């Protein structure tokens, strides 16, 4: 009876993780460039219970006889899904979308390189007469030669499909100010979410940055005047939430029944 309660309580805790993940996906359904996460569960955890003592000094069996008892479900891990989101045309000069799912913008935040799919960029003063291209919270967008910087007397900014950034000045002169620095992520599960819709490199022992991504530029994956929407499917997430709620209710009911049965046993005289 006690094992039944343990199994139910452990499963409830793991289901809560799934519900939290679904809620996070739904909360970011309208977040530009957001990538949803999926949670997978492992098979039932099992525990070896010895129920027949071995009295032979030279047993033929190498493992003790016993039964295997389930102790609930366990979250095996979360998966970052990089499927392409819908491209929405905005016609805004500093809105930039990535048209292939494995690429990320590289930005500099507090001296650390981070990665994002959110291409809603802005301008902020860097030094007299110059402006930096930054994210919504001020992280510097990186080019091949460092943070992208344009003259303050710009008239127009043109970002080509290969990431090349050209600025037209007020006197109609055109200058090239750099090229967007991108990351091609081939092992996204080792990216570490750091908030503000950005990721950092791996922090696990034995995993190098080169095992996760490759710095790259001059690839035709950039679309100016557009933003990538999140890849969260509302219908799928709502269905998953209802399913998890039903599982949660079943687990809670199992816990209640086990508690009631233990109460009956304790009242037997």
FENGIBEL-V459590 format. One record per residue. RES is the residue in one small letter. SS is DSSP state (2 for helix, 1 for strand, 0 for the rest). Layout:
res->{RES RES}
ss->{SS SS}
//
This chain:
res->{x x x x x x x x x x x x x x x x x x x x x x x x x x x x x x x x x x x x x x x x x x x x x x x x x x x x x x x x x x x x x x x x x x x x x x x x x x x x x x x x x x x x x x x x x x x x x x x x x x x x x x x x x x x x x x x x x x x x x x x x x x x x x x x x x x x x x x x x x x x x x x x x x x x x x x x x x x x x x x x x x x x x x x x x x x x x x x x x x x x x x x x x x x x x x x x x x x x x x x x x x x x x x x x x x x x x x x x x x x x x x x x x x x x x x x x x x x x x x x x x x x x x x x x x x x x x x x x x x x x x x x x x x x x x x}
ss->{0 2 2 2 2 2 2 2 2 2 2 2 2 2 2 2 2 2 2 2 2 2 2 2 2 2 2 0 0 0 0 0 0 0 0 0 1 1 1 1 1 1 0 0 0 1 1 1 1 1 0 0 0 0 0 0 0 0 0 0 0 0 0 0 0 1 1 1 1 1 0 0 0 1 1 1 1 1 1 1 0 0 0 0 0 0 1 1 1 0 0 0 0 0 1 1 1 1 0 0 0 0 1 1 1 1 1 1 1 0 0 1 1 1 1 1 0 0 0 1 0 1 1 1 1 1 1 0 0 1 1 1 1 1 0 0 0 0 0 1 1 1 1 0 0 1 1 0 1 1 1 0 0 1 1 1 1 1 1 0 0 0 0 1 1 1 1 1 1 0 0 0 0 1 1 1 1 1 1 1 0 1 1 1 1 0 0 2 2 2 0 1 1 1 1 0 0 1 1 1 0 0 0 0 0 0 0 0 2 2 2 0 1 1 1 1 0 0 0 0 0 1 1 1 0 1 1 1 0 0 0 0 0 2 2 2 2 2 2 2 2 2 2 2 2 2 2 2 2 2 2 2 2 2 2 2 2 2 2 2 2 2 2 2 2 2 2 0 0}
//
